[in-house]
Amino acid sequence: MSQKSVAQKPILGWGTDNFERVFEKNYDNRLLQNNYGAEAWFDRAHNIFFDQTVDSGIAGIISYLAIYVVIILSLIYVTLNSQEKNDRTFAGILIIYFSLHLIELQTAFDSSISYIMVAFMIVSSMVLFYRTQHHVKLQKKIVINHKLKYIVATVLILFFVWSTCWGLIPILRAQITNGNLRSVGSTEKRIPMYFILFNSPMDSHGFLWRTTTDFQRGIAANSGVLVDERKVNELKKEMLIFEEKYRQFIEDNPNHFRARLNLADILIYQRLFEVDKLEEAQKILDQAITLVPQSPQPYWMKAVGYIYMKDFEHAREYAKKAYDLNPNIEQSTEVMNYVEESIKTFPDIDLYFFKQI
């Protein structure tokens, strides 16, 4: 999939953090097979070369590798020219670290945690090189105009303040809220927290998806709440918030395939609470099929939705369509079996929990 994506935009790439959109555009449903890991979603390429090339094209990967080349050459210079044994030893350690880190990134990618360590190592390398260069009298002084210094300093300070106020603080607030949400036991306390979490400037869909998934798992683990009318009414309020937020997200991101699956899932799930929005769920899933026709996931959901609607003919039809896309996907067989078993036992059927949306 990454190779196709690079071929489509080879020079400058698709842009930072757009891998998920590229992933959907070139979706390969073999990922859903057990022998391929049965993992439906990837937001990164899990290989730094492909990841950087998809994001920023050939120009970006060359720039990225140039950083490593310059750093390693600088450290080699230190090991050959430094008068300090400790500096030469530390430079050797850094060369090994950067080399191993680059090898590690063939099956991974940099994260917020690794960036801190990499930044520390880069700064250490610069200090070592500068100190060695000074000792061998190769230092070249570059005089910067005083006004330019103040301008650069002002720009850096303003950028730091902007990124802190409009980036770091809201993200930290959302992360803290996400952690606290898992320990709150009442709807009244959770609802105000949702508005903080779902308005995060970063990964708003991720927070929304994880929250709705945890919500459903919580009910599955404690199904006794479904016999308490007061609690059921409170849970309905929460589902309406999830539904509204998904609608807003799709309005802002009309080509987001996965969000449509998630919204349809919420609409289907509400049938458990005697709220019938199955017809609308089917329409949303049709839109998802239009966006990514090679994915069996919306077909699975349509088949299950039709079971709940007591439309057995269409349930079988869409279960078969999902199977025909790739007969080697085990969950397609599972859905077909679920449809046939549900038809036999209807209306006594099990709620189907979608694992790959």
N, C-alpha and C positions, 0 to 999 in steps of 0.2 A: 504493500500500500504506500509506503514511504517513497519507493522508487517511482511509482506512478505520479505521486504528488510533486516530486522534484522535477520530473519530466514536464509537468504542466506549467511550473513557474521556476525555471532553473536559475535565473540570475539573482533576483532579489527575494525569492521565496514568497511565502504566504503571509508573513507578518508574525510578530511575537504572540504566543499564546493562542494561535489559531489551529493548533494541531487537531483539536476535537472536530472542527468543521471539516478539515481535510480528511480526517478519519472517516467521517460519515459519507463524504462525497465518494470515496474510493473503498467503501466498506467491503470486506471479504468475510462472508458468513462462515467460512471454515474455522474462524476463531471460536465459534460456538461448539465445535466438535471436542469431545473429551481428549482425543489424542493431540489436539492443539491447545489444550489447557482449559477449554470451555469458559474462557474469559471474554465477555462481550465488549468491554469498554477499555480504551486506553486514551489518556490525555497527553501522553508523551510517547516518543518512538522507542524508548528504552535502549537507545544507542545514540551517543552524543553526536556522531557524524551525521546520521540521518536526521536527528532531532534539530540540529543547528541548520542543516541544509534545507529542511522543510520550512523552518521559520524564516531564515534570512538568505537562502539561496547559496550559490557558489561564492558570491562575494562575502557572505557572512561566515561561511565555514573557513574560508581562507584567512579572514581576520581573526577568527577564534583560534585557529591553529598557530597563527603568527605570534599570538601572546605566549603560547607554550614554547615555541621555538626561541623567541627572544629571551625568555626567562631562563631556559635551560642553557643557552649559549652564554648568558651572563654568569650563571653559576659555574659553568666550566671554566670561564675566565678567572673566577675567584679561586677555584681549586688549583689553577696553574700559576697564579701570580700573587696570591695573598701571602703576606709575611707572618700571619697569625695562624697557628695550627688549629685553634678552635674554629676560626672562620672557614678554613678549608674543610674541616670535618663537618661543620654545619651545612656548608654548601653541598657536600657529597650527600648528606641526608636529604636535603631538599631536592636534589636531582632524582634520587630514588623515589621520593614521595610523588613528585610531579609525573614521573614516568609511570609509576604504578597506578596513580589516580587516572591517568589517561587510558590505561588498559582497563581499569575498572569501569570506565564510562562506556565501554563497548557493549555492556549489558545493563546500563543504568543511565542516570542523568543527574546533573547538579541539582541540589535542593537548597532551601534556605539555611540548613545546617551546614552542608558542605561548603557553601559560599563563604561562610565566616572563616573556616579553616583555610580555604584557598586564598582569601584576601590576606590573612595573616602571613601565609607563606610567600605571597607576592611581595608584601611590604618587607619581609625579612630578606628576600632576595635582592630587592632594591638597595637596602641598607648595606648589605654585604658588598654588592658591586660598587656602590659609591665609595665605601671605605677603602676597598682595594684599589680602585682607580685613583684615589687621593694619594695613597702611599706610593704608587708607582709613577706619580706625577704626570698622569694623563688627563687630569681634570681640566675641563674647559669651562670657564666661567661664562654664564649667559646673563647679561644684565637686562632686567625687565623694568620698563618705565614704571615709576611710582603710581601714576594714575591707573595704569593697566592692572597693577597689583590690587588696588582698591576695588576696581571694577570686577575683577575675577573673584575677589573675596566676597564682595556684596552678592554677586550672582550665586555663589556656592551657599552662602548663608540663607538667601531667600529660597533656594531650591530645597535646602535642608528643612526649613520651617514649613514650606508648602508640602513636602512629602510626609512630614510628621503629622501635620494637622489634617490633611486630606487623604492620607494614605495609611500610615502606621497606626495612628490612634483609632480610626474607625475599624480597621482590621483587627486590632487587639481587642477592641470592645466586642466585636462580633465573636471572636474566638472565646473570650471569657463567657459571654452569654451562651454560646454553644455548649460549653462545659457545664454551666449552671443549670441549663435547661434539662439535663439528664437526671438531675436530682430533685426536680420540682414535681410534686404529685398532684397538683390541682390545675384545672383549666384556667381559673381566674388568674393564677400566677404565671402560667405559661403564655397566655395570649399577649400581654405587653412585651414579653421577651421576643416573640416572633417578629414583631415590627423592627426591633433592633437587628436581629439576625438576618432577616430577609432583605434589609436595605443595605447590606454590606457592599462596599464599592468593588469588592473582589470575590469571585466565586459565589455569587448569589444563588445561582442554580444548584451548585454543589451543596450549599447549606440547606436549601429547600428540599432537595432530593433526600439528603441524609435524615432530615427531620421527619419527613413523611414516611420514610421507610421504618425509622425507629418507632413512629407512632403506630404503624400497623403491626410491627413485631410485639410492641407492648400489649396491644389488644389480644393478639394471638396467645401471648403468655399468660394473660389474665382475662379469659373470655367471660368470666363471671360478671364483668361490668356491663355486659349486654342485657342483663336482666334488671338492671337498675335504671329506671326511666330518667331519673335526674342526671345520672352520669352519661347516659346515651345522648341526651339533649346537649350536654356540655361538649361531648366529643363531636357532635354535629357542627357546633360553632367553630371548632378547630379545623374541621375538614373544609368548611366554607372559606376560611382564611387561606388554607393551602390552595384551594381551587382558584380563588381570586388572584393569588400571587403567581400561580402558573399562567393564568390568562394574561396578566400584565407582562410577564416575562416573554411569552410567545408573541405578544403584540410588539414588543421591542426587538425580538429576535425571531422573525417570521420563518426563518429557514432552520430553526433548531429542532432537529428530528427527535432527540431524546426527551426534550421537554414535552413534546406532544404525547409520547408514550406515557410519561409521568402523569400528565393531566388526565389522559384517558384512564389510567389506573385508578386515580382518585375518584373519577366519576363512576367507574365500575364498582369500586370498593364501597361506595355509599349505598349500594343495593343491600348491603348487610344491615343497614339501618333503615330499611324500608323507604329509601329515597331512590327513585327510578330516573337515572340520567343516562341510561344505556344507549338510547338512540343517538344522543349527542356524542357519546364516547365512540360509537361506530364511525361517525363522520370525521372526528378528529383522527382516528386511526387510518381512515382512507387518505387523509392529508399526509400522514406519516409515510404511508406506502408510496405515495407520489414522490416524496422527498428521497427515500431510500428503498427502492423496490426490491433490492436483493436481500434485505433483512427479513427473516422469518418472524421477528418479534411482534410486529403489529398484526400479523396473521394469527399468531397464537392468541393474542388478546381478543381479536375479533371472534375467534372460535369460542373462547370461554364466555365472552359477552353474549353471544347468541344462545349458549346453553342457558344462561340466566334469563334470557328473553323467551325461552322455550321454543326457539327456532332451530330445530335439530338439523334441518336440511342445510342451512347456511353454516351451522357449527361444523358439520362434517366437511363442507366445501372448503372452508378456510383452514381447517386443520390439515386437509389434504394439500392445499396450496403451499402451506408452510413446509410440509414434508417434501414436496416436489422441488422446492428451491434447493434443497440439499438433503438427501435421504440419510446422510451420515451424521446429522445432528441429532443426538440422542433425545434432546428435549422435545423435538418435533414428534418423535414417536410417543413420548410421554404424554404430550397434549392430545394426540389422536386416541390414545388409550383412555385418557381422562374423559374425553368427549363420549366415547362409546359406553364407558361405565356409567357416566352421568345420565345418558339417555335411558339406560336400563333401570336406574334407581330413582329417576326424577319423580317427585320434587325433593326427595331425600338425597341431596348432593353435598359434596365438600366444597368449601371455598378454595379456589386455586390461587396460590401465592406465587406471583411472578418473580423469579430470581434474577432475571437478566435484563432489567429495565433501569 
